């Protein structure tokens, strides 16, 4: 959300649920092991086809060493992709973020390989770790780029996989007469409308700030706004809506925008696009009528 805020920023979701980390680690390790096996088989087959057969185990060992580094880098790369997808809305800015991350990923891969495996694979051609890093950076630039793009694609696919819609529907808030029923990581919270201070957008998520703390839910701010009473809540920015009776002060900052200060202490941005939603609070108050003699 644009604008100053003294309230905490929406909390980044953990990469995966903590109780599934072992399972995801096993999946990542198994996936890279299969990729290493496939590439070793391909390299061995091509070498034999060209009449220069190579021993299997050294070939597989070298390939496995390369992909073991990718296994180490998978967690931070996937975490970065999730953060980019959920925090950056514009496609062009997301592309710039991924392109900026690419040389860092490739550099980290060859640097870690040289640090860990140089004692095993050093030779006269690569007498130092730095020489190994330089050689591997050039040789693996195209392959590393493809693997990096594959990790990005798989992560985005996981985030948008249609099966997640069922889980999202189960965790989406429902309403009763005076409250939201929020299901969050297996726990059900009943948030009364009069306890909610404001709700902020967090990518594909929304974060509800109430007297009972903050709750991050898998639902967009727009769809959540449709569930709230129009007379009690108002959209003040594309990234925030507030409970109207929580407004303590509206301070204009020019061009039709303003800072909205809530009774909770949060300070949010009022965009001129949504200024009409607070028209009653912004309208100048008429002086009391003179008593008729």
C-alpha positions as CSV (number, residue, x, y, z in Angstrom):
1,X,0.0,0.0,0.0
2,X,1.2,3.5,-0.8
3,X,1.7,6.0,1.9
4,X,3.0,6.1,5.4
5,X,1.8,3.7,8.0
6,X,2.7,3.3,11.7
7,X,1.0,0.0,11.7
8,X,3.1,-3.1,10.9
9,X,3.5,-4.0,7.3
10,X,1.6,-7.2,6.1
11,X,3.6,-10.1,7.4
12,X,5.2,-12.2,4.8
13,X,3.9,-15.8,4.7
14,X,6.3,-18.6,5.6
15,X,7.5,-20.3,2.5
16,X,5.5,-23.4,3.3
17,X,3.8,-24.7,6.4
18,X,6.4,-25.6,9.0
19,X,5.0,-29.2,9.5
20,X,5.5,-29.8,5.7
21,X,9.1,-28.6,5.4
22,X,10.5,-32.1,5.6
23,X,8.2,-33.3,2.9
24,X,9.0,-30.4,0.7
25,X,12.8,-30.9,1.3
26,X,12.4,-34.5,0.3
27,X,10.6,-33.5,-2.9
28,X,13.2,-30.9,-3.8
29,X,16.1,-33.3,-3.2
30,X,14.4,-36.1,-5.1
31,X,13.6,-33.7,-8.0
32,X,17.2,-32.5,-8.4
33,X,18.5,-36.1,-8.0
34,X,16.3,-37.2,-10.9
35,X,17.5,-34.2,-13.0
36,X,21.1,-35.1,-12.2
37,X,20.5,-38.8,-13.1
38,X,18.8,-37.8,-16.4
39,X,21.6,-35.4,-17.4
40,X,24.3,-38.0,-16.5
41,X,22.6,-40.6,-18.6
42,X,22.3,-38.2,-21.5
43,X,26.0,-37.2,-21.3
44,X,27.1,-40.8,-21.0
45,X,25.0,-41.8,-24.0
46,X,26.2,-38.9,-26.2
47,X,29.8,-39.6,-25.3
48,X,29.4,-43.3,-26.2
49,X,27.6,-42.3,-29.5
50,X,30.6,-40.1,-30.4
51,X,33.0,-42.9,-29.8
52,X,34.5,-41.4,-26.6
53,X,32.7,-43.4,-23.8
54,X,33.1,-42.1,-20.3
55,X,33.0,-44.1,-17.0
56,X,29.6,-43.9,-15.4
57,X,30.3,-43.1,-11.8
58,X,32.7,-40.1,-12.3
59,X,30.1,-38.6,-14.8
60,X,27.2,-39.1,-12.4
61,X,29.3,-37.8,-9.5
62,X,30.2,-34.6,-11.2
63,X,26.6,-34.0,-12.4
64,X,25.2,-34.8,-8.9
65,X,27.7,-32.3,-7.4
66,X,26.4,-29.5,-9.7
67,X,22.8,-30.2,-8.9
68,X,23.5,-30.5,-5.2
69,X,24.2,-26.8,-5.2
70,X,20.9,-26.2,-7.0
71,X,19.2,-28.1,-4.2
72,X,20.8,-25.8,-1.6
73,X,19.7,-22.7,-3.6
74,X,16.2,-23.9,-4.2
75,X,14.8,-22.7,-0.8
76,X,16.0,-19.1,-1.1
77,X,15.1,-18.9,-4.8
78,X,11.5,-20.2,-4.2
79,X,11.2,-17.9,-1.3
80,X,12.3,-14.9,-3.4
81,X,9.8,-15.9,-6.2
82,X,6.9,-16.1,-3.6
83,X,7.9,-12.7,-2.2
84,X,8.0,-11.1,-5.7
85,X,4.7,-12.6,-6.8
86,X,2.9,-11.5,-3.6
87,X,4.4,-8.1,-3.1
88,X,4.9,-6.7,-6.6
89,X,1.8,-6.2,-8.6
90,X,3.0,-4.8,-11.9
91,X,4.2,-7.5,-14.4
92,X,6.9,-5.3,-15.7
93,X,8.4,-4.7,-12.2
94,X,8.2,-8.5,-11.5
95,X,10.1,-9.2,-14.7
96,X,12.8,-6.6,-13.7
97,X,13.0,-8.2,-10.3
98,X,13.6,-11.7,-11.8
99,X,16.2,-10.4,-14.3
100,X,18.0,-8.6,-11.5
101,X,18.1,-11.8,-9.4
102,X,19.4,-14.0,-12.3
103,X,23.1,-13.0,-12.2
104,X,23.1,-13.3,-8.4
105,X,21.7,-16.8,-8.6
106,X,24.2,-17.9,-11.2
107,X,27.1,-16.3,-9.3
108,X,26.0,-18.0,-6.1
109,X,25.8,-21.4,-7.8
110,X,29.3,-21.3,-9.2
111,X,30.8,-19.7,-6.1
112,X,29.3,-22.4,-3.8
113,X,30.4,-25.1,-6.2
114,X,34.0,-23.8,-6.2
115,X,34.0,-23.4,-2.4
116,X,32.7,-27.0,-1.8
117,X,34.0,-29.1,-4.6
118,X,37.3,-27.4,-5.7
119,X,39.4,-29.9,-3.7
120,X,37.7,-32.8,-5.6
121,X,37.8,-31.3,-9.2
122,X,40.8,-29.0,-9.2
123,X,43.3,-29.5,-12.0
124,X,46.1,-27.7,-13.8
125,X,43.5,-25.7,-15.7
126,X,41.7,-24.6,-12.6
127,X,44.5,-24.2,-10.0
128,X,42.5,-22.0,-7.7
129,X,38.9,-21.7,-6.6
130,X,38.6,-18.3,-8.4
131,X,39.7,-19.9,-11.7
132,X,37.1,-22.7,-11.2
133,X,34.4,-20.1,-10.5
134,X,35.3,-18.1,-13.7
135,X,35.3,-21.2,-15.9
136,X,32.1,-22.6,-14.5
137,X,30.3,-19.3,-14.8
138,X,30.9,-19.1,-18.5
139,X,30.3,-22.8,-19.2
140,X,27.1,-23.0,-17.2
141,X,25.6,-19.6,-17.9
142,X,22.9,-20.9,-20.4
143,X,22.1,-24.0,-18.3
144,X,21.9,-22.1,-15.1
145,X,19.6,-19.6,-16.8
146,X,17.2,-22.3,-17.9
147,X,17.2,-24.0,-14.5
148,X,16.5,-20.6,-12.9
149,X,13.6,-20.0,-15.2
150,X,12.3,-23.5,-14.5
151,X,12.3,-22.8,-10.8
152,X,10.5,-19.6,-11.3
153,X,7.9,-21.3,-13.5
154,X,7.4,-24.2,-11.1
155,X,7.0,-21.9,-8.2
156,X,4.5,-19.6,-9.9
157,X,2.6,-22.7,-11.1
158,X,2.4,-24.0,-7.5
159,X,1.1,-20.6,-6.4
160,X,-1.6,-20.6,-9.0
161,X,-2.3,-24.2,-9.2
162,X,-6.1,-24.7,-9.6
163,X,-6.2,-27.2,-6.8
164,X,-5.3,-24.5,-4.4
165,X,-8.6,-22.9,-5.1
166,X,-10.3,-25.5,-3.0
167,X,-8.0,-24.7,-0.1
168,X,-8.5,-21.0,-0.7
169,X,-12.3,-21.4,-0.6
170,X,-12.0,-23.4,2.7
171,X,-9.9,-20.6,4.2
172,X,-12.0,-17.7,2.9
173,X,-14.0,-15.8,5.4
174,X,-17.7,-16.1,5.7
175,X,-20.0,-13.7,7.4
176,X,-22.8,-13.8,9.8
177,X,-24.9,-10.8,10.9
178,X,-22.2,-8.9,12.7
179,X,-18.9,-10.8,12.2
180,X,-16.4,-12.4,9.8
181,X,-15.7,-16.0,10.3
182,X,-12.0,-16.4,9.4
183,X,-10.3,-19.8,9.0
184,X,-6.6,-19.5,9.2
185,X,-4.2,-22.5,9.3
186,X,-6.8,-24.8,10.9
187,X,-8.0,-22.2,13.5
188,X,-11.4,-20.5,13.3
189,X,-11.6,-16.9,14.4
190,X,-14.8,-14.9,14.7
191,X,-14.0,-11.3,14.1
192,X,-16.8,-8.9,15.0
193,X,-17.2,-6.0,12.5
194,X,-16.9,-3.5,15.4
195,X,-13.5,-5.0,16.3
196,X,-11.9,-4.5,12.9
197,X,-9.8,-1.4,12.4
198,X,-8.7,-1.7,8.8
199,X,-7.8,-4.3,6.2
200,X,-4.8,-4.1,3.9
201,X,-3.9,-5.8,0.6
202,X,-0.9,-8.2,0.5
203,X,-0.7,-9.4,-3.1
204,X,-3.3,-12.2,-3.5
205,X,-4.0,-12.0,0.3
206,X,-5.6,-9.6,2.7
207,X,-4.6,-8.8,6.2
208,X,-7.2,-7.9,8.7
209,X,-6.1,-5.7,11.6
210,X,-8.4,-5.9,14.5
211,X,-8.4,-5.5,18.3
212,X,-7.3,-9.2,18.4
213,X,-4.3,-8.8,16.2
214,X,-3.6,-9.3,12.5
215,X,-5.0,-12.2,10.4
216,X,-3.6,-13.0,6.9
217,X,-6.2,-14.7,4.7
218,X,-6.1,-16.1,1.2
219,X,-8.6,-13.7,-0.3
220,X,-8.2,-10.5,-2.3
221,X,-9.2,-7.2,-0.7
222,X,-11.8,-6.6,-3.4
223,X,-13.7,-9.8,-2.8
224,X,-13.4,-9.3,1.0
225,X,-14.9,-5.8,0.7
226,X,-18.0,-7.2,-0.9
227,X,-18.7,-9.1,2.3
228,X,-18.5,-6.1,4.6
229,X,-21.4,-3.7,5.5
230,X,-21.1,-0.7,3.1
231,X,-22.3,1.7,5.8
232,X,-19.5,0.7,8.2
233,X,-16.5,0.2,6.0
234,X,-15.0,2.3,3.2
235,X,-12.2,1.7,0.6
236,X,-9.7,4.5,0.9
237,X,-7.0,3.2,-1.4
238,X,-6.5,0.3,-3.7
239,X,-4.5,-1.3,-0.9
240,X,-6.6,-0.5,2.1
241,X,-10.2,-0.2,3.5
242,X,-11.1,1.0,6.9
243,X,-13.9,1.0,9.4
244,X,-15.4,4.5,9.2
245,X,-15.9,5.0,12.9
246,X,-12.2,4.4,13.5
247,X,-11.2,7.6,11.8
248,X,-9.6,10.0,14.2
249,X,-8.2,12.6,11.8
250,X,-7.9,13.3,8.0
251,X,-4.9,15.4,7.1
252,X,-4.8,16.7,3.4
253,X,-1.4,16.3,1.7
254,X,-2.3,17.9,-1.7
255,X,-3.7,16.8,-5.0
256,X,-6.8,15.4,-3.4
257,X,-4.8,12.9,-1.3
258,X,-4.7,12.8,2.5
259,X,-3.4,10.8,5.5
260,X,-6.1,9.0,7.5
261,X,-5.2,8.5,11.1
262,X,-7.2,5.9,13.0
263,X,-7.9,5.5,16.7
264,X,-5.6,2.5,16.8
265,X,-2.7,4.7,15.8
266,X,-2.4,3.4,12.2
267,X,-1.8,6.1,9.5
268,X,-3.0,5.2,6.0
269,X,-3.1,6.9,2.6
270,X,-6.5,8.2,1.3
271,X,-6.3,8.3,-2.5
272,X,-8.3,11.0,-4.4
273,X,-9.8,8.2,-6.4
274,X,-11.6,7.0,-3.2
275,X,-12.1,10.4,-1.6
276,X,-15.8,10.2,-2.2
277,X,-16.1,7.2,0.1
278,X,-15.3,9.5,3.0
279,X,-17.4,12.4,1.7
280,X,-19.4,12.7,4.9
281,X,-16.3,13.0,7.0
282,X,-14.6,15.4,4.6
283,X,-17.6,17.7,4.2
284,X,-17.3,21.0,6.1
285,X,-19.6,21.1,9.1
286,X,-22.2,23.8,9.0
287,X,-22.3,26.1,12.0
288,X,-25.2,25.7,14.4
289,X,-28.3,27.5,13.4
290,X,-29.1,30.8,15.2
291,X,-32.0,30.4,17.6
292,X,-35.2,32.0,16.3
293,X,-36.3,34.8,18.6
